[in-house]
Amino acid sequence: MPESRHARRDRGRLFISGCRDPAACVTLTGKPADPQRGLRNGNTCGREDLLDQALSGDEKEVLLADPVRIRDIRASIHTVSIDIPLLEGKVAGYGREEQKEFVVCEVVTDDGVSGFGLTGHFLAGAVVEALRRHFLPVVRGMDPRDSEAIHQTVLRKLNPRAMTGVISSALSCLDIACWDIAGKLAGRSVAQLLGGARASVPAYCTFGFPQYDREQLAAAARLHVADGFSALKLVVAVDEKGWREDAARIRAVREAVGDGVDIMIDANYLFSPVEAKMLCRAVEDCGLTWFEEPLHQNDARALADLRAHTRIPLAAGQMEGHRWRLRELVEKQAVDILQPNCCFCGGYTEARKAAHLAQTYNMPIANGGGWPIFNMHTMAGLANGWFVEWHLGMVQAGQILFPDAPQPEGGVLAIPRRPGLGLSIDRDALRETRVDK
Ligand SMILES: [Mg+2]
C-alpha cells in the first residue's frame, strides 16, 4: 500500500499518523499505543474513519484479514513446594499426594507472539510428549484464533474415537495458550472474548486439607474468613474413620464460621453410593452449598440417584475430558452445578460449549479442580459463571510462574484489565521449577 496522508503500511504494521487517541489504541502488549509506532494488522484503534480514508475495498479486506500462524509448541513439566497455613514447613507439590507435577505449554506464532497454557498432573510426561510429537505437526501453520478449526483438526487427526485423558489434557493446554494469543491480538481479555458477562467473580477458598486435625481445621476456617472469604471448601472421604469423622469435621467448620459462610465439601470421587448417602443424611442440617464429586467414577446414574435422596446440591465435572462426558451429567440430571475446568476439558473452547449447554438447563457452572487464574476467564466470560476455586496449593503454583496473577479482595477476584490471560510469565521461575530438563 502506498504511503498516504493518514496511514502507511510497513512490514506488516499499520501506521496511523492521524490518530490522536492513544487510549483507544491497544498494542500486542496491552499498553496504550503510541500512534506513531503503529498498530498490528487486525487490531483496531477505534479510528475506523481514518482507516476508511486510508484504505478502501479489497485493500482493507486484505489488511484486516492477515493470518497468524502457529510456529512452535514448547511444553515442559514443573513442580513447586507450597506453604499450608498452620502447618510447619513446605509441602512438596500443590495439593494431594499425587499432585506433584503440572504441565506448562507456550505456543509461539510466526511473528513472535506467544501464549501460555497449563494442565494438571495426570500423566504429565505423556502430555508433554503428545504436544511435541503429535499435536505440533497437526496444528503447525494454523491460526491460533481459529479455535473451532483447531479442535476439529485434532478430533479428526488425533482423536477420532473421542477419547479423553492425555489427549484432553494436551488439548486444554494448547487451547488456553491459543486464547491467550487471540486476546493479545485483539486487545481484549479472554473473559471478554468469551462474552464478557462480568468484570469480577466470587472466589471460594479450598482450605480443608486432610493434614489438619479437627481443631486446626476450625482454626484455619476462621483464618480465611478473617481474610475476607465468605465461601470455604474442605475435602472429605480421606479420614480412615470414614464418613462419621467427615460429618464431625464439617460440623466443626460450621460452628467455627457461623451461618453466613458458604461451605462446600469435595470427596474427589472417593465414596461409594452408600457412604455418600450416609454422610449426606448426617449433615443435611449444615446448610452446605454443594457436595462435589461424591462418587466413584463420577457415575452419572448413581449421582442422579444420590441427588434424589438429598437436599444438598451436587456438583461435578472438573476432570471430564470433553463435552460428551459433561453432557451425560446434565442429561441424567446428576448435578445441580456443572464444573467444566478449562485446564482439563479441552480448554476454553470446550468449556464454553459445556457452559452453553448448562445455560439451556438454567444451571450454573463453577470451578472445581482449581487453577483459578485460568478458570476465572470462563466464570467471568459466560453468563452462568459462578465461583472460582481459590485452591491454596494451585494458587501458589500459579503465582510462582505468573507473579502478577490477581488476588481476591473480600472474596472477590477481579479479572486483570490486560489482553489475553492477563498474566506475565516469570521465565526464571519457569526454568527453576522445571523437572524435565
Ligand atoms: Mg474437586
Residues whose N, C-alpha, C, O or C-beta is under 5 A from the ligand:
A	BS01	MG	D266 E292 G368 G369
